[in-house]
Amino acid sequence: MWLDDFIPSEWMDSWPKSAEISEKFKEAVKKSAAGIKRVQKDEKKAKKYDLLLAHFLVEIIKNPKYDFLLPSLFSSLDHGFPSNFLLWILSLIHIDISDKIRDISQKQKIVFSYQTWENFIDFDGNNLDISLQKRINDWMEDIIDVLWIDSSQLQIQRLQSVTQTEKEYLYNFTTQIFYFFFQELKINISQHQAQSYCEFILWEVFKKIKNIPLQEV
């Protein structure tokens, strides 16, 4: 506006409207700033798990006993499954990961003690040792805690949008973990049995994930 075009009476008449617009603008700026903070906070949560996964990936890759797991692990990473979810799956066979998850949920760390037999025994789902039952239940409890207590909304959205085809990759990855867990304890479990249990476990987990309320980011 040029000064020659400025008419005091007209400017005074428009003041209430200008003030209203100004207040709305200020409110919009506040909401925008709050939104940016929420996004940054959400990204910070996701990054925390990304760094944690990267740390344990180094240990896993360097240990030859996990070589069998790498193809399905890398495939899961390529499909963009959240780092906190992959950490949870791995925590069944890596107690240090479980400890970190328990630190986040502020729960007592898992104490797992199982006396292995001299020779391999066959898996019997109907007579599973109580300590093994508890370890599996604690494992399932950890993923719900880590998602409900301190998870990125973007990570939850990703899990809530996982397709059935994508779940097949998770079934494969989790089955390998489950199978290895029992092999380490000298318990023979078939791939079919391991897959059946993992499909049921993941079905229960995703059912709970669907019920996690999303907050606006």
LINMOBEL-V289499 format. One record per pair of residues at least 4 apart in sequence whose C-alpha atoms are under 7 Angstrom apart, sorted by the first residue. I is the first residue (numbers start at 1). J is the second residue. Records with the same first field share a line. If there is no record, write none. Layout:
# LINMOBEL-V289499
I: J  J
This chain:
# LINMOBEL-V289499
1: 5
2: 6
7: 11
8: 12
9: 13
10: 14
11: 15
14: 18
15: 19
16: 20
17: 21
18: 22
19: 23
20: 24
21: 25
22: 26
23: 27
24: 28
25: 29
26: 30
27: 31
28: 32
29: 33
30: 34
31: 35
32: 36
33: 37
34: 38
35: 39  217
36: 40
37: 41
38: 42  217
39: 43  217
40: 44
41: 45
42: 46  152  153
43: 47  152
44: 48
45: 49  151  152
46: 50  152
47: 51
48: 52
49: 53  83  84
50: 54  83
51: 55
52: 56
53: 57  83  87
54: 58
56: 60
57: 61
58: 62
59: 63
60: 66
61: 66
66: 70
69: 73  176
70: 74
71: 75
72: 76  173
73: 77  173
74: 78
75: 79
76: 80  81  169  170
77: 81
82: 86  155
83: 87
84: 88
85: 89
86: 90
87: 91  97
88: 143
89: 174
90: 94  177
91: 95  97  98
92: 139
93: 177  181
94: 98
95: 99
96: 100
97: 101
98: 102
99: 103  109
100: 104
101: 105  142  146
102: 106  107  108  109
103: 107
105: 145  146  149
112: 135
113: 131
114: 131
116: 185  186
117: 186
119: 186
120: 186  187  188
121: 186  187  188
122: 187  188  189
123: 187  188  189
124: 128
128: 132  133
129: 133
130: 134
131: 135
132: 136
133: 137
134: 138
135: 139
136: 140
137: 141
138: 142
140: 144
141: 145
142: 146
143: 147
144: 148
145: 149
146: 150  151
147: 151
151: 155
152: 156
153: 157  214  215
154: 158
155: 159
156: 160
157: 161
158: 162
160: 209  210
162: 166  167
163: 167
164: 168
166: 170
167: 171
168: 172
169: 173
170: 174
171: 175  195  198  199
172: 176
173: 177
174: 178  198
175: 179  194  195  198
176: 180
177: 181
178: 182  194
179: 183  189  191  194
180: 184
181: 185
182: 186  187  188  189
183: 187  188
189: 193  194
190: 194
191: 195
192: 196
193: 197
194: 198
195: 199
196: 200
197: 201
198: 202
199: 203
200: 204
201: 205
202: 206
203: 207
204: 208
205: 209
206: 210
207: 211
208: 212
